[in-house]
């Protein structure tokens, strides 16, 4: 599935140095200052399922944190996610108990590592794999970068929280590479690829390949590649989109775990076993070992699309698997995107099985032994229904604030009054860096607001908030100018075509407060000129264009603090 999407876009990513520099052009217009950001989630599923003292929620990372991969060093666990064209790329979290997580930064935090300047929102970084090699005390992150001509790549570090190396390009095609370190010190790479030329039997037919990996050169050994899975569990059944492979060794046997069925309603996780790291790999008879595809569409508290998993041995010897899944809203929309879930894994038999991974999933899990739930406290990432407040005055913004296609530092300035966003000469629809700070949408029912200090000088200037699924699907809610008057405008962009939903002339004082309220599948955009009393504009609008199943691609929705000097939204 990702392979097909990749092939359609990979030819669009070659850019010259001059073009890249031009994308970061900042106008001379005075910056807009955003302050007092507030985000609050109020989902029914959490209200209906309060936690007991020995429980925690899954997903462990809400919102657009897909394709999780996990590793451990000693008592420390590290988890990474896909980031596509978000910048910086590959968020990385750490935990000592698999319940309480802190973000320690991003793996790819420099333009030299991440070449996404002209990428669509669903290009960039696919399916990162993180693994610790105890033989050289080094962490490796290997991934596919569908941008800038990079392709498959690896970076490494001794300390995941203190920066990663420059990119080493890897000499093979395909996507979703993962690295494995055997007990004898040897290393291997497994990945998805197309079948050999002339052997493709059907649409979605893919293979899993393996290479020997030279740890001294950080490169695959030429000519060492071999196909270890053809098609999937049973080629006669025409399985589709075998991808996301991970290799493990357990009790002397080698296990290959892969996603199968595509990143959608047929998504699943399957497992194979072999006596050698190079196979032959025999599929488990009870495959899949994780899926949600067999249940009624209208089931309560629905979790779907489960797959793309990674395994790790947890505290007290209990194994766990992290994986992506979605929680659609009442209209089966996927506005939050693919999230990171976790389940315990039973490895008492010949093959591992996700506990309760083949029945409709529940929102709560039992805590690992001797663990206390501290989510949302003491610096740990929040979970469930939570409130996040940020005055936006810290010199170093929280890691959850990201940009699109380029560093946020290129257009922001921290001040004691808030963060100044210097408007770029690009707008929200550009395949280029844009001047917008983004926070992931993490709830179905939510309320978010921010205060803006800004007076536009022309119709080309606009600032406010955006609800952003992609460059071709989004809402913009901001303030601009027409002739001598100031206007609030609300614009909807669908399939790249923009429509003014509403506009209203206002008497603009020093600041204006923007608010978006999501309820089920509708969103209300409100503004306040006194900071207290809000007025709606445009009525409730549909959240349909913020859904992956409408917009396509692989990302969830983002809330943006947005500014531009190339506004094309004209008030009525």
Buried (B, 14 or more C-beta within 10 A) or exposed (E): BBBEBBEEBBEBBEBEEEEBEBBBEBBEBBBBBBBBBBBBBBBEBBEEBEBEEBBBBBBBBBBBBBBBBBBBBEEEBBBBBBBBBBBBBBBBBBBBBBBBBBBBBBBBBBBEBBBBBBBBBBBBBBBBBBBBBEEEEBBBBBBBBBBBEBBBBBBBBEEBEEEBBEBBEBEBEBBBBBBBBEEEEBBBBBBBBBBEEEEBEEEBBBBBBBBBBBBEEBBBBEEBBEBBBBBBBEBEEEBBBBBBBBBBEBEEEBBBBBBBBBBBBBBBBBBBBBEEBBBEBBBBEEBBBBBBBEBEEEEEEBBBBBBBBBBBBBBEEBBBBBBBBBBBBEBBBBBBBBBBBBBBBBBEEBBBBBBBBBEBBEBBBEBBEEBEBBBBEEEBBBBBBBEBEBBBBEEEBEBBBBBBBBBBEBBBEBBEBBBBBBBBBBBBBBBBBBBBBBBBBBBBBBBBBBBBBBBBEEBBBBBBBBBBBBBBBBBBBBBBBBEEEBBBBBBBBBEEEBEBBBBBEBEBEEBBBBBBBBBBBBBBBBBBBEEEEBEBBBEBBBBBBBBBBBBBBBBBBBBBBBBBBBBBBEBE
